[in-house]
């Protein structure tokens, strides 16, 4: 399969997806949950006859919630999000909704903690990418021709950045049209995606390193052969992971749906980028040298 030879197509697809993601993020931005903005989240289960969203809003209109978002979950569940964080507030909500409402979960986070979490999330992602770059440059230090070892790290980091950007762009669209928020489990998923993607990329790069000394092909041909040798393994592994994530998304609880959705999107995009972006970038680096 001629993958490297069609690299202009893959580069064009990556550029289009990247630009689209940047546009979505600029126009719609991300819909941050209470983990970042501060506020309260209350998950309820109604034992019988779950009220409508309007009925819940009407019953709670007398409480000082500072804004209320009501989201039905499944057949009998409901998630309430509101700005105020009073410790007794969720008990008042239960009183207003009556004995039919059973509280499954209540989380409350102050705005200062949310701002701190935003900053630490950014630092965590940046530090992770820098460590990955250093690690790959060190691991491939004996591969100096025809591309320096640090460029393997650079190609991996570009693929990682692309992966993160597409996931964020996708969630900006989902936030706009499906009211899906960015929360702490999403950040955990994002960091997990970084690890998964780099693992997939290193598998391909390692095969390139093994083939270079003994290959009779040029650099482009060697990379293409290496990708094809690992292609089935990468696709099978990623497909298995995605199937499990889809099952968890469909049948798991509401609290992990955002995590599994982000993971599924990230694994899919990460597999694509490790095959069609990271390795072809090595050819680009060689020609620009």
C-alpha positions, -999 to 999 in steps of 0.1 A, spaced: 0 0 0 15 33 -11 10 55 20 41 77 19 38 83 -18 4 99 -12 16 121 17 4 153 0 -32 140 4 -26 132 41 -10 166 47 -39 183 30 -64 164 52 -44 173 83 -43 210 73 -81 211 66 -89 194 99 -66 216 118 -80 248 103 -115 237 109 -108 229 145 -92 263 150 -122 280 135 -146 260 156 -126 268 188 -125 305 178 -162 308 170 -178 285 196 -149 280 220 -152 252 246 -181 247 269 -164 244 303 -181 225 331 -182 232 368 -147 217 372 -134 248 355 -160 275 360 -170 266 395 -206 256 405 -226 225 415 -236 193 397 -264 171 411 -273 138 395 -308 125 403 -329 94 397 -366 95 396 -382 63 409 -414 69 388 -427 94 364 -397 116 357 -408 152 354 -401 173 323 -373 198 321 -398 227 323 -415 212 354 -381 209 372 -372 245 363 -406 257 376 -402 238 409 -367 252 415 -374 287 404 -377 299 439 -342 288 449 -311 310 445 -293 286 421 -276 313 401 -286 298 368 -299 263 362 -292 237 334 -313 206 334 -302 175 314 -323 143 312 -302 111 313 -315 77 303 -351 68 311 -353 80 347 -322 101 354 -315 138 354 -284 160 359 -288 195 373 -260 221 370 -262 254 388 -237 282 397 -241 285 434 -222 261 457 -240 263 491 -236 231 511 -273 229 519 -285 239 485 -287 204 470 -309 193 500 -333 221 492 -334 209 456 -344 174 468 -371 189 491 -386 209 462 -386 179 438 -402 156 464 -397 120 476 -397 107 440 -362 122 435 -332 102 447 -298 119 447 -270 98 431 -242 123 431 -234 159 442 -203 178 433 -195 214 442 -164 233 432 -155 270 439 -145 293 410 -109 298 423 -104 260 422 -117 259 387 -93 286 375 -64 268 392 -74 236 374 -74 253 340 -39 265 346 -26 232 358 -43 214 329 -24 236 304 9 230 322 3 192 324 -3 190 286 27 212 278 51 193 301 38 160 288 46 170 252 81 183 261 89 151 280 77 131 250 99 151 226 130 146 249 123 109 253 120 102 216 150 122 207 170 101 233 155 68 223 164 74 186 197 90 193 216 64 173 195 71 142 212 100 126 208 94 89 191 106 68 171 124 95 184 135 129 170 118 160 153 149 174 132 152 142 116 119 151 105 136 183 94 167 164 72 146 140 57 128 170 49 161 188 33 176 156 11 145 154 2 148 191 -6 185 187 -28 177 157 -46 150 177 -53 173 206 -64 201 183 -89 179 165 -103 165 197 -108 200 211 -123 212 179 -147 183 179 -158 190 215 -163 227 207 -189 216 181 -204 191 206 -205 218 232 -224 241 209 -249 216 195 -251 188 221 -243 208 253 -213 186 261 -190 202 286 -153 200 293 -146 186 327 -119 168 347 -126 133 331 -121 149 297 -87 162 307 -78 127 320 -89 114 286 -68 139 268 -37 130 287 -44 93 281 -48 100 244 -13 116 244 2 84 258 -18 61 235 -9 81 204 28 83 211 28 46 218 13 39 184 38 63 167 68 48 184 58 13 171 60 26 136 92 46 142 108 16 159 102 -5 128 117 22 107 148 22 129 150 -16 126 146 -16 88 170 13 80 204 -6 83 193 -36 63 169 -21 38 178 -19 1 152 7 -5 156 45 -2 144 63 29 109 69 14 105 32 5 118 20 38 93 42 57 65 30 35 75 -7 40 77 -1 78 42 14 79 27 -15 60 44 -40 83 27 -24 114 -5 -12 97 -27 -43 105 -14 -43 141 -22 -6 146 -57 -9 131 -66 -40 150 -55 -27 183 -72 7 179 -104 -10 166 -106 -32 197 -101 -2 220 -127 18 202 -153 -10 203 -148 -13 241 -151 25 245 -183 26 224 -198 -2 246 -189 18 277 -204 50 262 -237 32 253 -241 12 285 -220 30 311 -231 57 335 -235 93 326 -205 104 346 -180 86 323 -197 93 289 -176 124 282 -144 105 291 -152 75 268 -164 98 240 -131 118 241 -111 86 243 -129 71 213 -123 102 191 -87 106 203 -78 69 196 -93 71 161 -75 104 153 -43 93 170 -42 61 150 -47 81 118 -20 106 127 6 80 137 2 63 103 -6 91 79 11 122 95 40 114 119 59 91 95 53 112 63 67 142 82 101 124 83 102 126 45 94 163 46 122 169 71 146 150 50 138 170 19 140 203 38 174 194 53 
